[in-house]
Structure formats: C-alpha cells, structure tokens
C-alpha cells in the first residue's frame, strides 16, 4: 500500500530504468530504446548474483493503465540462454492511493532445470530484499506527490 496514486506508481515502475533505485540486486539499469515504460521499450539491467554480474535485456510486452478504479499492469520479459524471467507489476487504485503487486516467474531451460529448487530458494531471498526497496521507493513517491499538491 502507498498513498501515491496508481497511475504515478505504474508509470514509475514500468520505466524499468528505475529498478536500480529500488532493487538492491540491480547494479545498473538503462533504457535502450522505445518510450519509457511503454510497450516495446527495451532495458538493459545488470544484476548482481553473488560475485557474478548478469546482464539481461527486458522488453515491455504489455501494459494497461489503471482506469475507472480498475487495476493497471505492465508485463516485462527477459530471456537468456538458460532462463526466462516473466515479470508482472499490477497497481490497483485504492481510496487512499494504491496497492502494488510484483510477480516474477523464472523459468529455467534445458539442463538448468535441475537447479530449479535451489534457484527458487535464492530467488525468494532476493525477492524479499527487493520488496523492502520497493516499499521505500513507493513511500518516496507518496511524499513527492504530497509535496506537489501543497
């Protein structure tokens, strides 16, 4: 939950260049092409996974803005040789701001599937760390919104 309006939250998070601001596992993120946060936009995101740095290219595959109290969402997909990450960010308007949900599904390919369970466990820890970063980023968005309306 955040006091920030749903459209503001979706616009901010759909622009995946902001991922480095709220996800401690992301060391860098940049827009490569397209309009920020819109279908077709491409982002290069550098993840830190232990001592390794893993570059991924995310593409915004789908987006719907919140409208008439209905949730909005953005779908981003990144593919590498050994896995696909399918991320969906859903933002629902509430009477006091909005509620955000982030679902990330990591699908391993080929022989990498034998690492599914250990990777799933690691991903859970990474997700909890990113969740805290998201909470802080959404609190900042709400504060910025309050400042603009004063």
BALO-484737 format. One record per residue: residue in one letter; residue number from 1; x, y, z of N, C-alpha, C in turn. Coordinates in steps of 0.05 Angstrom, whole numbers, m for minus. Last residue first. Layout:
# BALO-484737
{"A"; NUM; {X; Y; Z}; {X; Y; Z}; {X; Y; Z}}
...
//
This chain:
# BALO-484737
{"X"; 150; {17; 409; m49}; {16; 431; m29}; {17; 458; m41}}
{"X"; 149; {25; 371; m87}; {m2; 381; m83}; {m4; 403; m62}}
{"X"; 148; {80; 359; m84}; {69; 372; m109}; {41; 383; m105}}
{"X"; 147; {83; 334; m35}; {97; 359; m39}; {86; 374; m63}}
{"X"; 146; {55; 287; m45}; {45; 305; m25}; {58; 333; m29}}
{"X"; 145; {89; 263; m83}; {62; 271; m91}; {51; 291; m72}}
{"X"; 144; {133; 253; m52}; {136; 272; m74}; {109; 281; m83}}
{"X"; 143; {110; 215; m18}; {120; 240; m7}; {123; 261; m28}}
{"X"; 142; {100; 174; m54}; {78; 186; m40}; {86; 213; m28}}
{"X"; 141; {153; 162; m70}; {133; 172; m89}; {110; 186; m76}}
{"X"; 140; {172; 143; m20}; {183; 167; m32}; {165; 179; m53}}
{"X"; 139; {142; 96; m16}; {139; 117; 5}; {149; 144; m6}}
{"X"; 138; {162; 69; m59}; {134; 77; m60}; {129; 98; m39}}
{"X"; 137; {215; 59; m41}; {211; 75; m65}; {182; 86; m67}}
{"X"; 136; {204; 27; 4}; {217; 53; 7}; {213; 71; m17}}
{"X"; 135; {181; m18; m22}; {166; m3; m2}; {178; 25; 2}}
{"X"; 134; {225; m34; m55}; {200; m24; m67}; {184; m8; m47}}
{"X"; 133; {261; m52; m15}; {268; m29; m32}; {244; m17; m46}}
{"X"; 132; {231; m95; 3}; {237; m73; 21}; {245; m48; 5}}
{"X"; 131; {232; m127; m44}; {206; m117; m32}; {211; m94; m14}}
{"X"; 130; {285; m141; m49}; {273; m122; m69}; {247; m110; m58}}
{"X"; 129; {287; m178; m8}; {304; m154; m7}; {293; m133; m26}}
{"X"; 128; {251; m216; m26}; {246; m203; m1}; {263; m177; 2}}
{"X"; 127; {278; m233; m73}; {252; m220; m74}; {245; m205; m49}}
{"X"; 126; {323; m259; m53}; {326; m235; m69}; {301; m219; m70}}
{"X"; 125; {296; m302; m28}; {312; m284; m12}; {316; m257; m27}}
{"X"; 124; {274; m327; m74}; {257; m318; m52}; {271; m297; m35}}
{"X"; 123; {319; m341; m103}; {301; m321; m114}; {283; m309; m93}}
{"X"; 122; {338; m383; m73}; {354; m359; m75}; {336; m336; m84}}
{"X"; 121; {296; m420; m83}; {302; m411; m56}; {318; m385; m56}}
{"X"; 120; {302; m426; m139}; {277; m416; m128}; {281; m405; m99}}
{"X"; 119; {351; m451; m141}; {349; m424; m152}; {323; m411; m141}}
{"X"; 118; {339; m501; m118}; {358; m482; m105}; {356; m454; m115}}
{"X"; 117; {299; m518; m157}; {293; m514; m129}; {313; m496; m115}}
{"X"; 116; {327; m517; m209}; {302; m502; m204}; {297; m497; m174}}
{"X"; 115; {370; m543; m229}; {376; m523; m208}; {350; m508; m200}}
{"X"; 114; {351; m572; m270}; {358; m588; m246}; {364; m569; m223}}
{"X"; 113; {344; m535; m311}; {321; m543; m295}; {327; m559; m270}}
{"X"; 112; {390; m532; m340}; {387; m514; m318}; {363; m520; m300}}
{"X"; 111; {383; m563; m385}; {395; m576; m361}; {393; m558; m336}}
{"X"; 110; {329; m524; m409}; {348; m545; m413}; {357; m558; m387}}
{"X"; 109; {314; m465; m370}; {314; m480; m395}; {334; m503; m394}}
{"X"; 108; {271; m439; m319}; {297; m448; m328}; {294; m465; m353}}
{"X"; 107; {235; m383; m306}; {233; m409; m318}; {260; m417; m329}}
{"X"; 106; {209; m343; m258}; {234; m350; m270}; {232; m379; m280}}
{"X"; 105; {165; m292; m248}; {166; m321; m253}; {192; m327; m269}}
{"X"; 104; {144; m245; m204}; {166; m252; m222}; {166; m283; m224}}
{"X"; 103; {99; m195; m188}; {102; m224; m192}; {124; m229; m212}}
{"X"; 102; {80; m146; m146}; {101; m153; m165}; {104; m183; m165}}
{"X"; 101; {30; m99; m133}; {37; m128; m131}; {58; m133; m153}}
{"X"; 100; {6; m44; m96}; {22; m54; m118}; {29; m84; m112}}
{"X"; 99; {m47; 2; m87}; {m34; m23; m78}; {m19; m35; m101}}
{"X"; 98; {m57; 72; m73}; {m56; 48; m90}; {m42; 25; m76}}
{"X"; 97; {m97; 116; m44}; {m74; 116; m60}; {m74; 92; m79}}
{"X"; 96; {m144; 110; m14}; {m123; 128; m4}; {m98; 129; m20}}
{"X"; 95; {m177; 76; m42}; {m188; 102; m34}; {m167; 121; m24}}
{"X"; 94; {m134; 51; m95}; {m149; 48; m70}; {m160; 75; m63}}
{"X"; 93; {m117; 19; m157}; {m124; 43; m142}; {m139; 36; m117}}
{"X"; 92; {m65; m27; m165}; {m94; m24; m162}; {m99; 2; m146}}
{"X"; 91; {m18; m52; m208}; {m23; m30; m190}; {m53; m25; m190}}
{"X"; 90; {28; m103; m221}; {0; m95; m221}; {m4; m73; m200}}
{"X"; 89; {78; m128; m260}; {73; m108; m239}; {44; m99; m242}}
{"X"; 88; {109; m186; m277}; {84; m171; m279}; {81; m153; m255}}
{"X"; 87; {160; m218; m313}; {153; m201; m290}; {127; m185; m296}}
{"X"; 86; {195; m272; m328}; {169; m260; m336}; {158; m245; m312}}
{"X"; 85; {255; m294; m352}; {242; m281; m329}; {217; m266; m340}}
{"X"; 84; {283; m354; m372}; {266; m332; m379}; {254; m321; m354}}
{"X"; 83; {350; m383; m379}; {325; m379; m366}; {309; m356; m379}}
{"X"; 82; {395; m392; m411}; {387; m413; m392}; {362; m407; m376}}
{"X"; 81; {403; m350; m446}; {406; m377; m456}; {396; m398; m437}}
{"X"; 80; {349; m306; m428}; {377; m312; m431}; {379; m340; m442}}
{"X"; 79; {300; m256; m431}; {308; m283; m437}; {338; m284; m439}}
{"X"; 78; {249; m220; m399}; {277; m221; m405}; {284; m251; m410}}
{"X"; 77; {191; m180; m400}; {203; m206; m404}; {232; m203; m411}}
{"X"; 76; {138; m147; m365}; {165; m146; m376}; {176; m174; m378}}
{"X"; 75; {77; m116; m363}; {90; m142; m365}; {117; m138; m379}}
{"X"; 74; {38; m76; m321}; {58; m77; m341}; {71; m104; m340}}
{"X"; 73; {m29; m52; m305}; {m6; m71; m303}; {14; m65; m325}}
{"X"; 72; {m82; m29; m263}; {m66; m27; m287}; {m43; m46; m283}}
{"X"; 71; {m149; m42; m239}; {m120; m43; m237}; {m107; m39; m265}}
{"X"; 70; {m202; 7; m239}; {m192; m19; m247}; {m161; m19; m245}}
{"X"; 69; {m219; 58; m231}; {m217; 41; m208}; {m206; 13; m214}}
{"X"; 68; {m215; 80; m284}; {m241; 77; m271}; {m240; 57; m248}}
{"X"; 67; {m153; 49; m296}; {m175; 65; m307}; {m201; 59; m293}}
{"X"; 66; {m84; 41; m302}; {m107; 39; m285}; {m129; 58; m295}}
{"X"; 65; {m60; 18; m367}; {m61; 38; m346}; {m86; 33; m328}}
{"X"; 64; {m26; m38; m388}; {m53; m26; m386}; {m52; m7; m363}}
{"X"; 63; {20; m71; m430}; {15; m51; m409}; {m14; m42; m411}}
{"X"; 62; {71; m117; m451}; {43; m109; m449}; {40; m88; m427}}
{"X"; 61; {126; m120; m455}; {110; m136; m473}; {80; m127; m473}}
{"X"; 60; {185; m89; m451}; {158; m86; m442}; {140; m99; m463}}
{"X"; 59; {242; m129; m441}; {225; m116; m460}; {197; m113; m448}}
{"X"; 58; {309; m132; m416}; {280; m134; m412}; {265; m118; m433}}
{"X"; 57; {367; m164; m418}; {352; m145; m433}; {322; m150; m429}}
{"X"; 56; {417; m171; m368}; {393; m181; m381}; {380; m157; m396}}
{"X"; 55; {479; m191; m341}; {464; m172; m357}; {440; m185; m369}}
{"X"; 54; {504; m205; m279}; {488; m217; m301}; {473; m196; m316}}
{"X"; 53; {561; m215; m244}; {544; m194; m255}; {530; m206; m279}}
{"X"; 52; {580; m254; m186}; {575; m251; m215}; {557; m227; m221}}
{"X"; 51; {583; m263; m132}; {605; m248; m145}; {601; m242; m175}}
{"X"; 50; {514; m258; m125}; {539; m266; m112}; {561; m250; m125}}
{"X"; 49; {492; m225; m174}; {484; m251; m162}; {509; m263; m151}}
{"X"; 48; {468; m166; m196}; {489; m177; m180}; {479; m203; m168}}
{"X"; 47; {446; m147; m261}; {441; m159; m235}; {467; m169; m222}}
{"X"; 46; {431; m97; m303}; {453; m112; m294}; {447; m121; m265}}
{"X"; 45; {390; m88; m358}; {390; m89; m329}; {413; m107; m321}}
{"X"; 44; {367; m50; m410}; {389; m67; m402}; {391; m65; m371}}
{"X"; 43; {303; m49; m441}; {321; m41; m419}; {343; m60; m415}}
{"X"; 42; {257; m25; m488}; {278; m45; m482}; {297; m33; m461}}
{"X"; 41; {189; m18; m505}; {213; m7; m492}; {231; m29; m484}}
{"X"; 40; {143; m45; m520}; {165; m44; m539}; {191; m32; m527}}
{"X"; 39; {99; m5; m485}; {102; m30; m499}; {124; m26; m520}}
{"X"; 38; {133; 40; m438}; {112; 33; m458}; {119; 8; m473}}
{"X"; 37; {174; 57; m405}; {151; 44; m393}; {129; 36; m412}}
{"X"; 36; {198; 105; m450}; {200; 93; m423}; {173; 82; m413}}
{"X"; 35; {197; 85; m517}; {187; 104; m497}; {187; 91; m470}}
{"X"; 34; {258; 57; m546}; {230; 60; m541}; {223; 82; m522}}
{"X"; 33; {318; 30; m517}; {303; 40; m539}; {273; 42; m531}}
{"X"; 32; {345; 25; m467}; {360; 22; m492}; {345; 34; m516}}
{"X"; 31; {349; 51; m403}; {331; 48; m426}; {349; 46; m451}}
{"X"; 30; {383; 15; m352}; {382; 37; m371}; {362; 30; m393}}
{"X"; 29; {413; 0; m290}; {390; m5; m308}; {388; 20; m326}}
{"X"; 28; {455; m34; m243}; {451; m13; m264}; {427; m21; m281}}
{"X"; 27; {450; m71; m203}; {472; m52; m201}; {470; m29; m221}}
{"X"; 26; {402; m101; m166}; {407; m89; m192}; {428; m68; m189}}
{"X"; 25; {392; m116; m115}; {406; m135; m132}; {412; m124; m160}}
{"X"; 24; {361; m76; m93}; {389; m77; m86}; {405; m97; m103}}
{"X"; 23; {315; m40; m126}; {323; m68; m123}; {353; m69; m117}}
{"X"; 22; {307; 16; m132}; {292; 1; m111}; {300; m28; m108}}
{"X"; 21; {341; 36; m170}; {335; 53; m147}; {322; 36; m125}}
{"X"; 20; {343; 0; m211}; {368; 3; m195}; {363; 20; m170}}
{"X"; 19; {293; 9; m236}; {298; m16; m220}; {323; m14; m202}}
{"X"; 18; {286; 50; m270}; {284; 57; m241}; {291; 32; m224}}
{"X"; 17; {282; 29; m319}; {308; 42; m312}; {309; 49; m283}}
{"X"; 16; {231; 14; m327}; {248; m5; m313}; {276; 6; m308}}
{"X"; 15; {176; 43; m321}; {201; 52; m331}; {223; 37; m316}}
{"X"; 14; {140; 20; m287}; {140; 10; m314}; {166; 19; m329}}
{"X"; 13; {145; 50; m241}; {156; 23; m241}; {157; 11; m269}}
{"X"; 12; {121; 100; m256}; {148; 99; m245}; {160; 71; m248}}
{"X"; 11; {70; 86; m275}; {89; 100; m292}; {118; 97; m282}}
{"X"; 10; {49; 63; m227}; {53; 47; m251}; {73; 60; m270}}
{"X"; 9; {48; 108; m193}; {63; 85; m186}; {69; 68; m211}}
{"X"; 8; {13; 143; m222}; {41; 151; m215}; {59; 127; m209}}
{"X"; 7; {m34; 112; m221}; {m21; 119; m247}; {8; 127; m242}}
{"X"; 6; {m46; 109; m165}; {m39; 85; m181}; {m25; 92; m207}}
{"X"; 5; {m16; 157; m121}; {m37; 148; m139}; {m27; 126; m157}}
{"X"; 4; {12; 142; m57}; {16; 152; m84}; {m6; 141; m102}}
{"X"; 3; {8; 116; m9}; {m10; 139; m13}; {m8; 151; m41}}
{"X"; 2; {8; 45; m14}; {22; 71; m15}; {1; 93; m18}}
{"X"; 1; {17; m24; 0}; {0; 0; 0}; {18; 25; 0}}
//
